[in-house]
């Protein structure tokens, strides 16, 4: 898909388990990110990053347009801005790709001071540069190969 956009999406171990328990078909984001969520389109890839262990571990494809839903999936927060997804690539979070191990290959790390790199993973969704998205996607495919 030539016009695919790549997005950062964040999980912690608890929200990942809750996502899995709910069928792994709905990604949710805070209401404060509604404007950004509305830019996600069917066919876009959401690149899953696990906070705490700082690893890329999955690629989810958006299978719907964004919508609002108040049904409770996560205990941490409501995350009412949602998009339906399906996994394209998935590895166990602990065997995912450490963020810093590929930082030299990603534009998102350009001009980032090493002690502050975690700031890149505070807000989601966040659009990633196409070259970064493709690099992470291909790297994750190689983990599963």
N, C-alpha and C positions, 0 to 999 in steps of 0.2 A: 504494500500500500504506500504509494509515493507521498501522500499528504498526511501520513500518520504523525501524530504528536506524541511525545514521550513525557510522562508525568512522574514525579516523585510521589510515592505514597508511603506512609509510615505505619509501622506496627510496633508494639511491644509484645512480649511473650503472651500476656493476657489477652490483648485485643486480637492477636493472631488466632489464639485458641477459640475465642468467641466467634470470630469470622468463620473458622472451620466448623464449629459446632452448629452454626446457622446455615450450613450448606455451601459455604465458600462461593456464594453467588452475588453478594451485595457488598460494595465498598461504600463506606460512609465518611463524611467529612464534617467539620464544624460549620455551623451556620455563618460564622464570620468569614468563611472561605467561599461562600455561595457564588460570588461573582466569578471567581476562578473556576469553580466546579462547573459552572454553566458553559465554559469553553471546551470541556471534554466532549469528544464526539465518539460515536460508535466506531470501533476499529482502532482507537488510540490505545497505546500501551501504558499501563501504570506499573512502574518499576518499584517493587516492594523492598523496603529497607527496614531492618530490624534494629530499633534503638536498643541501647544497652550493650549489645554485642557488635554493633557497627558493621553490619554485613548486608549486602544485597543478596536476596534469596529467591525472588520470584518475579515473574512477569505476568500481569493480569491484563487481559484484553477487555476493553469496554464493549459490552454487547447491547447497550441501550443508551439513549440520551439521558442526561441528568434529570432527576426528579426529587421531590421532597417526600419524606416518609417519617412518621413519628413512632413507628413500631420499634420497640426496644430490642436491640441486638447486643449492644455493648453495655457493660455496667459502668465503665469509666465516664461515659458521656453519651448523649443521644446520637450525635453525628447524623443529623437529619438530611443533609445534602448527599444524595446517593446516586450511584450508577451501578447497573448490573455488570458483572464481570465473569470471565472464565479464565482459568489458569492456562497459560501457554507454556511456561517453563516454571518448574518449582523444585527446589531442593530443600532439605532440612535447614532451618535457619543457621544452625551451628556449623554446617558445611558450606554455607554461602561464601560469597566473595568479600573479604575484608575491605572496607572502603579505602583505607590508606594504601592497600596493596596495588590499587589501580589509579590512585589519585594523579599520578604523573601523566596518565593518558586521558584525563577528563578535563574539559574546559571549565567545568564548574569550580575546580580548585585553583584556576588561574588567579593570581594576586591574593590568594588566601594565606594568611599567616598560619603555620602549623598549629599553634596552640588554640586557635579559634575555629578550626575546621568544622567542629560540631555544630556551629551556627548554620551551616548549610542544610542541616536536617532538623529544623525547628518547625517549619511550616509546610503543610501539604494540603491539597496538591500544589505542586509547583512545576511549571513547565521546565523541562530540561532541553538543552541544546540537542538537536538531532544527532550530531556525532557522538555525544555522550550516551544518549539513549541506545543507539545502535551498538556502541562498544559494550555497554553493560549487558544488553540483550545477548549479544554474541558470546560474551564471556560466560554468562549463565548457561547458555546452550552447551558450551564446552565442558562445564562442570558435570552436566548430566550425560555427556557422550561417553 
